[in-house]
Amino acid sequence: MNVTLRTPRFVLRPAQTGDAEAIARYLNDFAVAGNLARVPFPYHLSDAKAWLRTRVPNLPVEETNFSIDLPGEGLAGHVGFHRGPLGPIIGYWLGQPFWNRGIMTEAVSACLDWFFAASTEPTLYSGVFHFNAASLAIQLKLGFTETGRSTLLCLARGAEVEHIDTKLTRSVWKARDK
């Protein structure tokens, strides 16, 4: 789907070919890539360009992605959905210069509103590597609950890593206090 969302501070928009350099710059940082399952390290401009070629128009809700575009600063990170074995999964990353500004909580919240309005899925899955306390705090703040622990391949680390599995149900999201 080609969707653009607006929050009080920024725009969430489809990724564009012009984002390649910023994506490569921020994901070629082990502090970012080492927290993500599906991102190699080092991360090259060619990796960003290859990924951007997969962002074709009119993908289903469960494969929609949003680039976080800050006024005056440009691309800062990304929130995206992909299909998983139990159902749709949400993942996200933020370039290190943008950490600790509340950007990701705002971005994920807007994307969750959109996802539950645009789909009929009852549950959205996610999780974090066991050492990623900041990302887990975002999920818990937004209503995700821990469902267990597993191991997940982290491409950047080249190893299976302990993973805290989480989920968010439509009913919990709709019932939250805004």
C-alpha positions, 0 to 999 in steps of 0.5 A, a space after each residue: 500500500 502507498 500510504 502516508 501518515 502524519 504525526 504531530 512531529 513528522 511524516 511516515 511515508 513510503 521509502 524512496 530511492 533517494 533514501 538509500 544513502 541515509 538508510 545505508 549510513 544509519 544501518 551501517 552502525 553496529 549499535 543499530 544493526 546489532 539490534 535487528 534480526 534481518 540486517 547484515 553488518 557491515 551494511 552497504 549502499 548496495 544493500 539499501 538499494 537492493 532493499 528499496 527495489 523490493 518496496 513496490 507499490 501496492 504491497 499488502 498491509 502485512 508488508 507495508 513499510 514507513 520511512 520516518 521523515 523529520 522536517 529539516 532532518 530527513 530520513 531518521 528510521 523506519 517502521 515496517 510490517 512483514 509476514 511471520 510464522 504466527 502472523 504479521 510482525 512489526 519491526 523498526 529501527 532508528 538512526 543513532 542521532 535520533 535516539 532518546 527523543 520519543 520518535 520511535 514511540 510516536 512512529 510505532 503508535 501511528 503505524 499501529 493505529 493504521 495497521 489495526 484500521 487497515 487490516 482484520 488481523 487480531 494479533 500483531 507480533 514483535 519482540 526484541 533481542 534480550 539486551 535491547 531494553 529501549 525497544 522493549 520499553 517502547 513495546 510495553 508502553 504501547 501494550 505489547 505483552 511478553 509471550 516467551 523467549 526464543 532464539 532468533 538469527 541476528 545477521 549483524 552478529 552472525 549468531 542465534 541470539 536470545 529473543 523476547 517474543 511479544 504480541 499486541 492484540 487488536 482488543 488491547 490496542 483499541 482499549 488503551 487510554 490515549 
